Amino acid sequence: MQTIAQLIFAIILVVGIVGGITINNYIKLLRENQGKIQSLQGKVGEREQRIAELEKRIAVLERIVTDSRYELDQQFNELDKTG
């Protein structure tokens, strides 16, 4: 009877130690991942700002190209009429 109690105690002790180590490692991983997530969120924010800036530049360039193309079309039409 005493050996069964000792065996049960040993099993509980081993499970407790393994569980404690597992929980400790899990908490370490959570902290590491949270730091990585915050770093990546910062990078995403920077890239979103950069994309917004580039979209503004693209809009300006599209206006320039459209205006230039319209002017060229008018000039070609005038040349066709005179030529």
N, CA, C and O atoms as a GROMACS GRO file, in nm:
protein
  332
    1MET      N    1   0.082  -0.119   0.000
    1MET     CA    2   0.000   0.000   0.000
    1MET      C    3   0.086   0.126   0.000
    1MET      O    4   0.055   0.226  -0.065
    2GLN      N    5   0.196   0.116   0.076
    2GLN     CA    6   0.284   0.232   0.085
    2GLN      C    7   0.355   0.255  -0.048
    2GLN      O    8   0.378   0.371  -0.085
    3THR      N    9   0.391   0.152  -0.121
    3THR     CA   10   0.458   0.167  -0.249
    3THR      C   11   0.365   0.227  -0.354
    3THR      O   12   0.409   0.303  -0.440
    4ILE      N   13   0.237   0.193  -0.347
    4ILE     CA   14   0.141   0.252  -0.440
    4ILE      C   15   0.127   0.401  -0.413
    4ILE      O   16   0.120   0.481  -0.507
    5ALA      N   17   0.123   0.440  -0.288
    5ALA     CA   18   0.114   0.581  -0.251
    5ALA      C   19   0.239   0.655  -0.295
    5ALA      O   20   0.231   0.769  -0.342
    6GLN      N   21   0.354   0.592  -0.280
    6GLN     CA   22   0.480   0.654  -0.324
    6GLN      C   23   0.482   0.668  -0.476
    6GLN      O   24   0.529   0.768  -0.529
    7LEU      N   25   0.433   0.566  -0.544
    7LEU     CA   26   0.428   0.569  -0.690
    7LEU      C   27   0.335   0.682  -0.738
    7LEU      O   28   0.370   0.757  -0.829
    8ILE      N   29   0.219   0.693  -0.677
    8ILE     CA   30   0.125   0.799  -0.713
    8ILE      C   31   0.186   0.936  -0.684
    8ILE      O   32   0.173   1.028  -0.765
    9PHE      N   33   0.253   0.949  -0.570
    9PHE     CA   34   0.319   1.075  -0.536
    9PHE      C   35   0.427   1.109  -0.638
    9PHE      O   36   0.439   1.224  -0.680
   10ALA      N   37   0.505   1.008  -0.680
   10ALA     CA   38   0.611   1.030  -0.779
   10ALA      C   39   0.552   1.073  -0.912
   10ALA      O   40   0.605   1.162  -0.979
   11ILE      N   41   0.442   1.010  -0.952
   11ILE     CA   42   0.377   1.046  -1.078
   11ILE      C   43   0.326   1.189  -1.072
   11ILE      O   44   0.344   1.266  -1.166
   12ILE      N   45   0.261   1.224  -0.961
   12ILE     CA   46   0.210   1.361  -0.945
   12ILE      C   47   0.325   1.461  -0.948
   12ILE      O   48   0.313   1.568  -1.007
   13LEU      N   49   0.436   1.426  -0.884
   13LEU     CA   50   0.553   1.513  -0.881
   13LEU      C   51   0.610   1.534  -1.021
   13LEU      O   52   0.640   1.647  -1.060
   14VAL      N   53   0.623   1.426  -1.097
   14VAL     CA   54   0.677   1.434  -1.234
   14VAL      C   55   0.584   1.516  -1.322
   14VAL      O   56   0.629   1.602  -1.398
   15VAL      N   57   0.454   1.490  -1.312
   15VAL     CA   58   0.357   1.565  -1.393
   15VAL      C   59   0.361   1.713  -1.357
   15VAL      O   60   0.353   1.799  -1.445
   16GLY      N   61   0.375   1.743  -1.229
   16GLY     CA   62   0.383   1.882  -1.185
   16GLY      C   63   0.506   1.952  -1.238
   16GLY      O   64   0.499   2.066  -1.283
   17ILE      N   65   0.620   1.883  -1.234
   17ILE     CA   66   0.745   1.943  -1.284
   17ILE      C   67   0.737   1.965  -1.434
   17ILE      O   68   0.770   2.073  -1.483
   18VAL      N   69   0.693   1.862  -1.507
   18VAL     CA   70   0.682   1.875  -1.653
   18VAL      C   71   0.582   1.984  -1.690
   18VAL      O   72   0.606   2.063  -1.781
   19GLY      N   73   0.470   1.989  -1.619
   19GLY     CA   74   0.370   2.092  -1.644
   19GLY      C   75   0.424   2.231  -1.617
   19GLY      O   76   0.397   2.324  -1.693
   20GLY      N   77   0.500   2.246  -1.508
   20GLY     CA   78   0.559   2.376  -1.476
   20GLY      C   79   0.657   2.422  -1.582
   20GLY      O   80   0.658   2.538  -1.621
   21ILE      N   81   0.740   2.329  -1.628
   21ILE     CA   82   0.838   2.362  -1.733
   21ILE      C   83   0.765   2.400  -1.862
   21ILE      O   84   0.802   2.496  -1.930
   22THR      N   85   0.661   2.325  -1.894
   22THR     CA   86   0.585   2.353  -2.016
   22THR      C   87   0.519   2.490  -2.010
   22THR      O   88   0.524   2.566  -2.106
   23ILE      N   89   0.458   2.521  -1.898
   23ILE     CA   90   0.392   2.651  -1.883
   23ILE      C   91   0.495   2.764  -1.890
   23ILE      O   92   0.469   2.867  -1.951
   24ASN      N   93   0.610   2.744  -1.828
   24ASN     CA   94   0.716   2.845  -1.831
   24ASN      C   95   0.762   2.871  -1.975
   24ASN      O   96   0.778   2.986  -2.015
   25ASN      N   97   0.784   2.764  -2.051
   25ASN     CA   98   0.826   2.780  -2.191
   25ASN      C   99   0.717   2.846  -2.275
   25ASN      O  100   0.746   2.926  -2.363
   26TYR      N  101   0.593   2.811  -2.248
   26TYR     CA  102   0.481   2.871  -2.320
   26TYR      C  103   0.475   3.021  -2.295
   26TYR      O  104   0.454   3.099  -2.389
   27ILE      N  105   0.493   3.062  -2.172
   27ILE     CA  106   0.492   3.205  -2.138
   27ILE      C  107   0.607   3.277  -2.207
   27ILE      O  108   0.590   3.389  -2.256
   28LYS      N  109   0.726   3.215  -2.210
   28LYS     CA  110   0.840   3.276  -2.280
   28LYS      C  111   0.808   3.296  -2.428
   28LYS      O  112   0.836   3.402  -2.484
   29LEU      N  113   0.750   3.194  -2.490
   29LEU     CA  114   0.715   3.204  -2.632
   29LEU      C  115   0.612   3.313  -2.657
   29LEU      O  116   0.621   3.387  -2.755
   30LEU      N  117   0.514   3.324  -2.568
   30LEU     CA  118   0.414   3.430  -2.583
   30LEU      C  119   0.478   3.568  -2.578
   30LEU      O  120   0.443   3.655  -2.658
   31ARG      N  121   0.569   3.587  -2.486
   31ARG     CA  122   0.636   3.718  -2.473
   31ARG      C  123   0.720   3.748  -2.597
   31ARG      O  124   0.718   3.860  -2.648
   32GLU      N  125   0.794   3.647  -2.645
   32GLU     CA  126   0.875   3.667  -2.765
   32GLU      C  127   0.787   3.700  -2.885
   32GLU      O  128   0.816   3.792  -2.961
   33ASN      N  129   0.679   3.624  -2.900
   33ASN     CA  130   0.590   3.647  -3.014
   33ASN      C  131   0.521   3.782  -3.005
   33ASN      O  132   0.499   3.846  -3.108
   34GLN      N  133   0.487   3.826  -2.886
   34GLN     CA  134   0.423   3.956  -2.872
   34GLN      C  135   0.518   4.067  -2.915
   34GLN      O  136   0.476   4.163  -2.980
   35GLY      N  137   0.646   4.054  -2.881
   35GLY     CA  138   0.744   4.152  -2.926
   35GLY      C  139   0.757   4.152  -3.077
   35GLY      O  140   0.767   4.258  -3.139
   36LYS      N  141   0.757   4.033  -3.136
   36LYS     CA  142   0.766   4.023  -3.282
   36LYS      C  143   0.642   4.082  -3.348
   36LYS      O  144   0.652   4.150  -3.449
   37ILE      N  145   0.527   4.056  -3.289
   37ILE     CA  146   0.402   4.108  -3.346
   37ILE      C  147   0.402   4.260  -3.342
   37ILE      O  148   0.364   4.324  -3.440
   38GLN      N  149   0.445   4.318  -3.232
   38GLN     CA  150   0.449   4.464  -3.222
   38GLN      C  151   0.547   4.522  -3.324
   38GLN      O  152   0.520   4.626  -3.384
   39SER      N  153   0.660   4.455  -3.342
   39SER     CA  154   0.758   4.501  -3.440
   39SER      C  155   0.699   4.496  -3.581
   39SER      O  156   0.714   4.590  -3.659
   40LEU      N  157   0.632   4.386  -3.612
   40LEU     CA  158   0.572   4.372  -3.744
   40LEU      C  159   0.459   4.472  -3.765
   40LEU      O  160   0.442   4.524  -3.876
   41GLN      N  161   0.381   4.500  -3.661
   41GLN     CA  162   0.275   4.599  -3.674
   41GLN      C  163   0.332   4.737  -3.703
   41GLN      O  164   0.274   4.814  -3.779
   42GLY      N  165   0.446   4.768  -3.642
   42GLY     CA  166   0.512   4.895  -3.670
   42GLY      C  167   0.556   4.904  -3.815
   42GLY      O  168   0.540   5.007  -3.880
   43LYS      N  169   0.612   4.793  -3.865
   43LYS     CA  170   0.656   4.790  -4.004
   43LYS      C  171   0.537   4.802  -4.099
   43LYS      O  172   0.545   4.870  -4.201
   44VAL      N  173   0.428   4.736  -4.065
   44VAL     CA  174   0.308   4.743  -4.148
   44VAL      C  175   0.256   4.887  -4.152
   44VAL      O  176   0.217   4.936  -4.258
   45GLY      N  177   0.257   4.954  -4.037
   45GLY     CA  178   0.213   5.093  -4.033
   45GLY      C  179   0.298   5.182  -4.120
   45GLY      O  180   0.246   5.268  -4.191
   46GLU      N  181   0.429   5.161  -4.116
   46GLU     CA  182   0.520   5.240  -4.201
   46GLU      C  183   0.492   5.213  -4.348
   46GLU      O  184   0.490   5.306  -4.429
   47ARG      N  185   0.471   5.087  -4.382
   47ARG     CA  186   0.446   5.053  -4.522
   47ARG      C  187   0.312   5.108  -4.570
   47ARG      O  188   0.300   5.151  -4.684
   48GLU      N  189   0.212   5.107  -4.481
   48GLU     CA  190   0.083   5.164  -4.520
   48GLU      C  191   0.096   5.314  -4.547
   48GLU      O  192   0.034   5.365  -4.640
   49GLN      N  193   0.176   5.384  -4.467
   49GLN     CA  194   0.199   5.526  -4.492
   49GLN      C  195   0.269   5.546  -4.625
   49GLN      O  196   0.234   5.635  -4.702
   50ARG      N  197   0.368   5.462  -4.652
   50ARG     CA  198   0.442   5.472  -4.778
   50ARG      C  199   0.350   5.445  -4.897
   50ARG      O  200   0.358   5.513  -4.999
   51ILE      N  201   0.263   5.346  -4.882
   51ILE     CA  202   0.168   5.315  -4.990
   51ILE      C  203   0.074   5.432  -5.013
   51ILE      O  204   0.044   5.466  -5.127
   52ALA      N  205   0.027   5.495  -4.905
   52ALA     CA  206  -0.062   5.611  -4.919
   52ALA      C  207   0.009   5.724  -4.992
   52ALA      O  208  -0.051   5.790  -5.078
   53GLU      N  209   0.136   5.748  -4.960
   53GLU     CA  210   0.213   5.852  -5.028
   53GLU      C  211   0.228   5.819  -5.176
   53GLU      O  212   0.213   5.906  -5.262
   54LEU      N  213   0.257   5.693  -5.206
   54LEU     CA  214   0.273   5.652  -5.345
   54LEU      C  215   0.142   5.663  -5.422
   54LEU      O  216   0.141   5.699  -5.540
   55GLU      N  217   0.030   5.631  -5.357
   55GLU     CA  218  -0.099   5.645  -5.423
   55GLU      C  219  -0.127   5.791  -5.458
   55GLU      O  220  -0.183   5.819  -5.565
   56LYS      N  221  -0.089   5.883  -5.371
   56LYS     CA  222  -0.106   6.025  -5.401
   56LYS      C  223  -0.021   6.064  -5.521
   56LYS      O  224  -0.067   6.136  -5.609
   57ARG      N  225   0.103   6.017  -5.523
   57ARG     CA  226   0.191   6.049  -5.636
   57ARG      C  227   0.136   5.992  -5.766
   57ARG      O  228   0.141   6.057  -5.871
   58ILE      N  229   0.085   5.869  -5.759
   58ILE     CA  230   0.028   5.807  -5.878
   58ILE      C  231  -0.090   5.888  -5.930
   58ILE      O  232  -0.104   5.908  -6.050
   59ALA      N  233  -0.174   5.935  -5.839
   59ALA     CA  234  -0.289   6.016  -5.880
   59ALA      C  235  -0.243   6.143  -5.951
   59ALA      O  236  -0.301   6.182  -6.053
   60VAL      N  237  -0.139   6.206  -5.899
   60VAL     CA  238  -0.086   6.327  -5.963
   60VAL      C  239  -0.031   6.294  -6.101
   60VAL      O  240  -0.057   6.365  -6.198
   61LEU      N  241   0.045   6.186  -6.110
   61LEU     CA  242   0.102   6.147  -6.240
   61LEU      C  243  -0.008   6.110  -6.339
   61LEU      O  244   0.004   6.141  -6.458
   62GLU      N  245  -0.113   6.044  -6.293
   62GLU     CA  246  -0.223   6.011  -6.384
   62GLU      C  247  -0.289   6.137  -6.438
   62GLU      O  248  -0.325   6.143  -6.556
   63ARG      N  249  -0.304   6.237  -6.352
   63ARG     CA  250  -0.362   6.364  -6.399
   63ARG      C  251  -0.272   6.428  -6.504
   63ARG      O  252  -0.320   6.478  -6.606
   64ILE      N  253  -0.141   6.425  -6.479
   64ILE     CA  254  -0.046   6.485  -6.574
   64ILE      C  255  -0.052   6.412  -6.707
   64ILE      O  256  -0.059   6.475  -6.812
   65VAL      N  257  -0.049   6.280  -6.703
   65VAL     CA  258  -0.051   6.200  -6.826
   65VAL      C  259  -0.182   6.222  -6.901
   65VAL      O  260  -0.182   6.238  -7.023
   66THR      N  261  -0.292   6.223  -6.829
   66THR     CA  262  -0.422   6.244  -6.893
   66THR      C  263  -0.429   6.381  -6.959
   66THR      O  264  -0.474   6.394  -7.072
   67ASP      N  265  -0.385   6.483  -6.888
   67ASP     CA  266  -0.386   6.617  -6.944
   67ASP      C  267  -0.295   6.625  -7.066
   67ASP      O  268  -0.332   6.682  -7.168
   68SER      N  269  -0.176   6.566  -7.056
   68SER     CA  270  -0.082   6.569  -7.169
   68SER      C  271  -0.140   6.494  -7.287
   68SER      O  272  -0.128   6.540  -7.401
   69ARG      N  273  -0.203   6.380  -7.263
   69ARG     CA  274  -0.260   6.301  -7.371
   69ARG      C  275  -0.374   6.379  -7.438
   69ARG      O  276  -0.388   6.378  -7.560
   70TYR      N  277  -0.454   6.445  -7.357
   70TYR     CA  278  -0.564   6.524  -7.412
   70TYR      C  279  -0.510   6.636  -7.500
   70TYR      O  280  -0.562   6.662  -7.608
   71GLU      N  281  -0.404   6.702  -7.453
   71GLU     CA  282  -0.344   6.809  -7.532
   71GLU      C  283  -0.284   6.753  -7.661
   71GLU      O  284  -0.296   6.815  -7.766
   72LEU      N  285  -0.219   6.636  -7.653
   72LEU     CA  286  -0.163   6.576  -7.774
   72LEU      C  287  -0.273   6.538  -7.872
   72LEU      O  288  -0.258   6.559  -7.992
   73ASP      N  289  -0.383   6.483  -7.821
   73ASP     CA  290  -0.495   6.450  -7.910
   73ASP      C  291  -0.547   6.574  -7.980
   73ASP      O  292  -0.577   6.570  -8.100
   74GLN      N  293  -0.558   6.682  -7.907
   74GLN     CA  294  -0.604   6.807  -7.968
   74GLN      C  295  -0.506   6.854  -8.075
   74GLN      O  296  -0.548   6.898  -8.183
   75GLN      N  297  -0.376   6.845  -8.046
   75GLN     CA  298  -0.276   6.889  -8.144
   75GLN      C  299  -0.281   6.800  -8.269
   75GLN      O  300  -0.270   6.851  -8.380
   76PHE      N  301  -0.296   6.669  -8.251
   76PHE     CA  302  -0.306   6.580  -8.367
   76PHE      C  303  -0.430   6.611  -8.449
   76PHE      O  304  -0.426   6.612  -8.572
   77ASN      N  305  -0.540   6.637  -8.381
   77ASN     CA  306  -0.664   6.671  -8.452
   77ASN      C  307  -0.647   6.800  -8.531
   77ASN      O  308  -0.694   6.811  -8.644
   78GLU      N  309  -0.581   6.898  -8.473
   78GLU     CA  310  -0.558   7.024  -8.542
   78GLU      C  311  -0.466   7.004  -8.662
   78GLU      O  312  -0.487   7.064  -8.768
   79LEU      N  313  -0.363   6.919  -8.646
   79LEU     CA  314  -0.274   6.891  -8.758
   79LEU      C  315  -0.349   6.819  -8.870
   79LEU      O  316  -0.327   6.846  -8.988
   80ASP      N  317  -0.437   6.726  -8.832
   80ASP     CA  318  -0.516   6.656  -8.934
   80ASP      C  319  -0.605   6.752  -9.011
   80ASP      O  320  -0.622   6.739  -9.132
   81LYS      N  321  -0.662   6.849  -8.941
   81LYS     CA  322  -0.750   6.945  -9.005
   81LYS      C  323  -0.673   7.035  -9.100
   81LYS      O  324  -0.722   7.070  -9.207
   82THR      N  325  -0.551   7.073  -9.060
   82THR     CA  326  -0.473   7.164  -9.144
   82THR      C  327  -0.398   7.088  -9.253
   82THR      O  328  -0.373   7.141  -9.361
   83GLY      N  329  -0.362   6.963  -9.223
   83GLY     CA  330  -0.279   6.887  -9.316
   83GLY      C  331  -0.358   6.820  -9.418
   83GLY      O  332  -0.301   6.751  -9.504
   0.00000   0.00000   0.00000
